[in-house]
Amino acid sequence: MRRCLRYGLKARWGLLLFALLLFIVNIEMWDRGDRRTRPGPSVRTNPHISGSPTGNDPDPDSRAAEDEALNDRIASAVKTQIALAVPTQLAVGQAQTEHYETLPFAPNFFHPKPSTPINRTRPNCPHNIKTSTCCDVVHLIGSYKCGSTTLAVQLKHRMHDTSTHDESSGFADAGKEPCWALKDYESLKQKMTSDPSCNCDSPADTQRKKLLDACPFYTEQHASKIFCYNNNAKLVMLLRDPYDRIVSQFNNDVQLKHIRVPIHTYVTAKQNLKFSNYHAILDKFLQYFPPENILLVRTEALTDDAQRTVDAVRGHWNMPGREIHPLRANNMHEHTEKKNLTYHVPTGETHQNLLLTLTDYNKRLFELIGYQLPWKMLK
């Protein structure tokens, strides 16, 4: 019976069948015991069990053999049901995997194509919000160590002097991006008024520029705030292999912030993993902004196809193209080797657990964007 129970628990239908057959067995056993205690002759009526046609108890060995035969039939029936149920469950899992694998590979830059309609919502915005600005604010979102600094330099700095702002870039000279959604609207206004082209008191014929808010720390919790202040915003989101991203983040924090945390603790911490959960971030932004307002850019494109990528980003923001000088990626691995330092990578169980988590994130992301990406995942 224990063996039957073990098999029955493995499949939903197997468990149901087991319970039904167990009920039949109990009825039979009760009926058999009842006949033994009643006076007078008794004839067995169960066609599945042979026995003595008299009221006397059958031979104990014969009764044990009958019980064993009944148990064998129950086990056989349960096994048959499990064999029918398990392949069905596997087939469903295989169908999901096959659909994800049949998605086309993503180009270097593209708009998301959700496989199912997104329920657009409107957040509860504060009543005292002032959304009028004298410069259009464009948002470059994308997680920590995804390349937002590299793209910002290519967008608005001089071609051969990447530390100096280019007046002809079309972007206001407002210093370092404010990450204003992490703070408040006043910080954004201060950045805007520091450039005459964004000062509302400037002459009417002043050529207005765009203010670039390039922030690597925006997550899903900031989507509603950006919408409330800029409900028709056009956003660019950078996508880097989330495994490489979090490993680079760890090594960056070891070298620059001098953290002393084991890598297995760091890469599995929720506050660090959230930046690799692109699905959660993008899904929230798509609840407020239509897909055509969000341009997704692969981080690799910033070095492999820099000119076309920058032109695509500027075009998304209704800006003309601009010749750039391609930059080398800020490769933390190479930077570490030059300093004769160790570049730490997860191994063993930490590596497997990280891949397991990120594989789940990635599959949901691929369904959301309508493409797959050649990232590290469990197969």
N, C-alpha and C positions, 0 to 999 in steps of 0.2 A: 504493500500500500504506500509506503514511503516513496518507493520508486515512481509509482503512479502520480503521487502528489508533486514530486520534483519535475516530472515532465509536464504535468498539467499547468504549473505556474509559468511555464515558458511561453505559452501561447494562450491568447484570450479564448479562442474557441475550444482549445484543449481543456482548459479549466472548466468551461461550461459543461462540456461532455463528461468530464470526470465527475463533476458534482451530480449530474443526472444518473450516471451509472452507479455511483456510490449510494444514491437514494434507493435504486432498485435492489442493490445488494442488501441494504439494511432491511428493506421490506421482506426480502427472501429469508434473511436470517431470523427476523422476528416471526415470520410465518412458520419457519421450520421449528423454532423453539416452542411456538404455541402449540403445534401439532404434537410435540413430544409430551407436553403436559396435559393435553386433553385425553380423556378416556376414550376407548373404542378405537376401531380401525381408522387408519388415515391413509389416503392415497396421495402421492405426490402429483401435483398438477403442473409444475413448472416444466415445460417441454425441453428446456436447456439443460436440466439436471436429471440424470437417471438415479433411481433409488428403489428401495424396497416398497412393494405395493401393500405391505402390511403395516399395522400400527406399531410394530416393534422398531426400535432404533436400528439403523443400518450399522454395518461393521465400522468401527472408528477409522480404520485405514481407508475404507471406501469413502467416508465422509470427508476426510482430509484431501483425498485425491479430487473430489468434486469441488471443494473450496479452491484448491490450487488451479484447477481448470478454469473456474470462473474468474479468478484474479488474472490469469494469463489473457483471457479474452478482453478484460477491461484494459490491461496494459497495451494490448495490441490495438484496441480501438483508439486509445489516447495517442499512441504513436502515429497512427494513421492521420488523426486530426492535426497533430503538430506538423507532420510532413506536408499537409495541405496548406496550413496557415503560414509557416515560416517563409516558403518561397514567395508568397504574395507580398509579405512585408519587405523582403529583399528587393523585389521587383520595383516597389515604390521608391525605395532609396536609390536604386540604380537609375530610375527615370529622372529623379531630381539631379543626380550627378551628370547624367548625359545632357540635360538641358543646359546646365552651367557650362559644360565643356564645349557645347556647340555654339556658344556666343562668339562673335568675331573678336579678334584682338583689337584693342583700342588704338586709334591714331595718336599722334603726339598732342593734339588739342582737339576738343570736341565738346558738345553739349550733352548732358545726360539724357538717356532715353528710357525712362522707367518702364518696366514690363507691365506694371499695373498702375492705374490712375492714382495720383496723389490727391488726398483730400486737403485742398487749400483752406487755411484758417487765417484768422486775423487775431493777433494778440491783444490783450487789454493794455493799450498804451496810456500813459499818464496824460491828463487833460492839458497840462501846462507846457507841453512840448512845443518848441519853436523849430520848425523844420526848414524855414526859409534861410538860404545861404547864398552867398555871392560867388561861390565856386562849387562846381559839381564835385562831390566826394565819390571816389571810386575805391572799391575795397579789394585788397589782395589777401585772401585768407589761405590757410594751409598750415599744416602743423609745424611745430618746432623741428628744425633740421630738414625741412623739405625744399629749401632754396628760395625763400621769400626775399632774403637780402640780395641774392644774386640777381633775381628778376627786377627788383626795385632799382638796382644800380644800372641795369641795361635799359630801363625805361626812362630814367630822368637824369643820369649823370653824363658827363662828357665822355666821348668815345675813347680818348687816349689818356684821360685823367679821371679815373673812376671815383676819386674822392671829392670832385667838384661838381656842383649842380650845373646843368646845362639850361640856360635861359630859353633856348629854342626847343626844349623837349615837350613843351605844352603842359608841364606840371609846375605847380607853385613851389617856390623855395621855402618850405616850412620846416626845414631841419629834419630830424629823425621822425619817422612816422609815429603818431601818438598812441596807437592802439586805443582809440578813444572809447570804444565800447566796453573796455575794461574799467573805464573811469566814469566820466560824465561828459555832457555836451559842452560844458564850458571849456574843457581842455581842447576840444576840436575847434571851437571858435577862436581861441587864442592862437592856435596854429594857423588858422585861416587869415586872421587879421595881420599876421606878421609879414604877409606878402601883399604888396599893393594891389595885385590883381584879384585878390580875394577880400579886400577891404570894401565893405559896402559903401563907405564914404568916398571912395575913389571916383573920379569923373566917369560919366556915363559911357564915354567912348573907350574906357580902359578894356584892354583885351583880357577876358576872363580865362583863367587856367583851371586845371583840375587839381584837386588835392588827393594825393595818394595815401591811403590808409593801409599800409602793408603790415599785417600783424600775424605772427606765427602762433599766437596763443588763443585764437578764437576757437571755441568749441560750440556744441549745439546750444548751450545756455545763452550765447550772445546773439543768436539769430533774431530773436524777437526785438531786442534793443536796436539792432541795425535797421530792422524793418520800420520800427516806430519813428526813427529819425530820418529814414531815407527809404520810403516804401516802394520806390521804383529803381532801387540800386541795381547796378550791374556788377557782378562779382566774378573774380577769378580765383579758382581753388587749385592749389598744387597737389599732386599725388606722387608720392615716392613709395617704393616698396616698404611697407610698414615694419618689416623685420629689420631692414637696414636702417630705417629711421630711428627706431628705439635704441639700437645698438650704438649708433652714432651719437645719440643724445646722451647715453651713459658715458661714453668716452669723453665727450665734450665737458660734461659736468665733473668728471674725474680730473681733467686737466685744468679747467678754468675755474671751477667752483671748489675744487679740492674735496669733493665728497669722499667719504670712507664707508661706502655701503657695498655689500657683496652684490655681484651682478645678478645673481638669481633672485635677490630681494628687490632690486631696482626694476628689472624688466617685467616683473609680475605685479608691481604695485599699480593700483587703479589710477592714481594721479599721473602716472607716466604712460600707461596703456591707453588712456583716453585719447591721446593725440594720434594714436595709430588706428583708432576706430573711425575711419573715414565714413563708413556707412551711417553711424549715429549723427555725425556732424552734417553730412550732406542731406540726410533724410529730413532733419529739422529745418534746414534752409529751404528745401523744396516745399515745405508746408506753407512758406510765406512768399517765396519767389518762384516764378515760372521757370521751367528748364532753360528757355532761351536767354534768361538773365544770368545764367551761371555758365562760365566757360571753365572746363576742366583741362588742366595742363600737366602732362607727365614731366616730372623733374628732370629726367634724362634729356628732354628736348631742349633744356636751357644750354646744353653744351653740344648735343648732337645736331640740333637744327635751330640754332639760336636766332638767326635773322628772321626766319619765317614765323617762329614762335612769338617773338616780340611784336612783329607786325600783326599777328593774329590777335594778340592781347590788346594792342592799341586799336585795332579795328573793332573789337568788341566794345570798346569805350568810345567809339565814333571819333577816333583820332587818326590822322594820317600816319603812314609808315615812317620809319626813321632808321637810317643806317646806324649799325652798332658795331662794336668790336667784341667778338665773342670772348667770354671769360672762361677761365678754367673753373670747374666746380670746386666748391669749398670742401675738398675731400679730407675728412678728418683722419682717415686711415693713412693717407700719404703724409699729412701733417704730423701725425704721431711718429711715423718711421723716421722722418727727418730729425726729430728731436731725440731719437734713440729711446723712445718710450714704448711701452707695451700697449697694443690695441686689443682690448679685451673683447672676447666673443663668447656667447653662451655655448655650453657643451652638455652632452649627456642628457639627463632628465630635464634640465632647465631649457635646453634647446627644443626638446620635444614638446614640453608644456607650452612654450611660447608659440611654437608653430601651430599647436592645436587651437589656441585662442585666436591667433591671427587668421587661421584658415576659416574659422567661423565668421569673423568680421568680413573677410574678403569675399566669401561666397555671397553674402547678403549685399555687399557693395556692388558686385558684378551684376546681380539681378536688378539693382536700382539704376545703374548707369547704362545697362544694355550691352556692355562689353566685358571681356576678361583681360587681365593684365598678366604678364609673365613674372609673377612674384613668387617668392618662396612659400610653399604651402605643403601640407601633408597630402599625399596622394592615396 
